[in-house]
Amino acid sequence: MPILYFAILTQLHPTLIPQVTLTNGKKTVIFQGMQHVGSEEFYKSVVYDLEDALSRDYVLLYEGVKPGTPESEKWFNAMFAQGKNLAEGYQLMGKTCGLKFQGSYFQLFSKDMAEQKDRFINADVSTLQIKQRYDELVRSDPAFAQAMQQRQHKKEESSENSVLNSMINGIAQGNEKQQFITGILCRGVMTMSMNQDKKDKKDEMDKLVLNYRNEALANSIMQQPNSKIFITYGNAHLPGTYQILKEKDPNWKIASVKWIRTIDTPKEYQKELDLLEE
């Protein structure tokens, strides 16, 4: 029953992410909300829209924390990826959930990105800049400093080799049937998490991972000489970035919105799911 519940939840209450077109009368920005791990169909849809935009002379601003110093790289991975490479963590999550990692699909543009650097622009900050902003907030913002102390305390209390993590890793490396069941549970939990209303949940870490990077993205938009911009960034960055743009120029407005489903049952699992429901 729990397996069926999560399978039905994913289908009946899908996670949707918007593609929003913004304009201030001078520039047009297509902001494609992203999810690091999602269904193959979602990424194919994004790639299609991006290729279409590039054919119409848009430039791409994309997300991806840039390398810093060896010390800041080590700090960043310890802070946000339990000491591991963040991209590798997303790839493992995708494999466990029966989904895909977004980086796999954007490799299609690697040649164009190398040859047309002025049209493919990483608008994110570096690990060194994030570390410097973190240290600044710890010194100047008591609420942030206290939250980071509590975060560190919780990390020390929870072992990376916990029973839950060991069980998930064991199932993910199990036989085909076990991986199938794990995928259903994983997609269901992701759907529940993504669909939760987080508006009233204040997280001090947002000052670093959202607000600070939103400022960098908004500045890149305003400074970009091209009047047509396509953006692929985490969906959570859209509200804050739009607010900053409005503060800089009240003429910014939402011209249109298109919703895209990000999590679905992989086609190769559909037959097994039908048998399970029977």
Secondary structure, 3 states (H helix, E strand, C coil): CHHHHHHHHHHHCCCEEEEEEEECCCCEEEEEEECCEECHHHHHHHHHHHHHHHHCCCEEEECCCECCCHHHHHHHHHHHCCCCCHHHHHHHHHHHHCCEEHHHHHHHHHHHHHHCCCCEEECCCEHHHHHHHHHHHHHHCHHHHHHHHHHHHHHHHCCCCCHHHHHHHHHHCCCHHHHHHHHHHHHHHHHHHHHCCCCCCCCCCHHHHHHHHHHHHHHHHHHCCCCEEEEEEECCHHHHHHHHHHHHCCCCEEEEEEEEECCCCCHHHHHHHHHHHC
